[in-house]
């Protein structure tokens, strides 16, 4: 029996484990940094296979490492645990509104399949290096108030799981990373690998503080925070023509607090948004321009402005050599033409795999087997075989291709990769530059006004 047949047989023997995991996790959805049921379930299964699990502790998530006994690169295989909130989905948790409307649970089912297959006799024969199996929380950026509270308490330093895991050192020693996301492809295509880049984002919360007054009797005594906010949005919109088309800058604010009573001048208005872009430097520059526009609008009305910016996902590009490995693996398993290497110039979505791609080669293909639109009430797993079992086989095959023959391919990919940042110190410095917290307008005693939208340094 050849090695590819060994992989296929190992996955087939573990099909019940994979499919049972998909159903359990679908039936128990949890949003980011709440994924304790998923954590416990996955941990129990991994430990039953003989893995030593290193838990994150006060947040969900863990990793387990398989040392193949011969020196070589370390490959991380990831599964994202978190769900979305979509209360109108027919399968949403009635209390929390959580549902796996992005299909992250399929990644975790596939992760278990990979872990189990690697324990099967003969599957890792001839391989060298290490495989780090990682259950990661909080890919989706939702429930900002809850996550902000975790940051204030010092429980986490970042809103998303992968930058948090990078901060904690859980990716130290990892040379490349991969996962397969649930998706929907044309008939006969089991896998698509985007080119990229995806967009990164800065998560923004801007609070205008005015002065309440009777809206009918004494409006002149108030400072209208809503007018300041709407003027700020108008000012930001006027900057849009400066956004270069090929940088894919996006800014799409909403007002989440807009006043409490119609007969009172609003004294507190909150605007939230993302600032998206395909490269970090333009994201930083245009975010600064928007913050200045908001501060100028606040100053025009005499309002205060508190700005909080969090670094979200960074732009991601699938490493070309890993794209080829994914294609080769899928076609070894399922035949020619079953993997599409797309050629689009960029993707409007985002993922915190981008944070990893700034430091190491990554690849995130999309499977088939989904019906309905992602993040919507129509999203369903139509074929768990295609979303879970086939990806588990593909990831295991990719590991084999990368780590066989003295890990020749993995070593070459690692050597040729040009990271965005030379090390984690430079990476964190870039995240710090995207972080803003504090008052943006200062009113001096002499009547002068100072605009101040500085970065918040989080690390020393």
Secondary structure by P-SEA (a helix, b strand, c coil): ccaaaaaaaaaaaaaaaaaaaaaaaaacccccccaaaaaaaaaaaaaaaccccccccccccbbbbbccccbbbbbbbbbbcbbbbbccccccccccccccccaaaaaaaaaaaaaaaaaccccccccbbbbbbbbcccccccaaaaaaaaaaaccccccccaaaaaaaccccccccccccccccccccccbbbbccccbbbbbbbbbbbbbbccccccccccccaaaaaaaaaaaaaaaccccccccbbbbbbbbccccccccccccbbbbbbbbccccaaaaaaaaaaaaaaaaaaaaaacbbbbbbbbbcccbbbccaaaaaaaaaaaaacccccccccccccccccccccccccccbbbbbbbbcccccccccccccccccccccaaaaaaaaaaaaaaccccaaaaaaaaaacccccccaaaaaaaaaaacccccccccccccbbbbbbbbbbccc
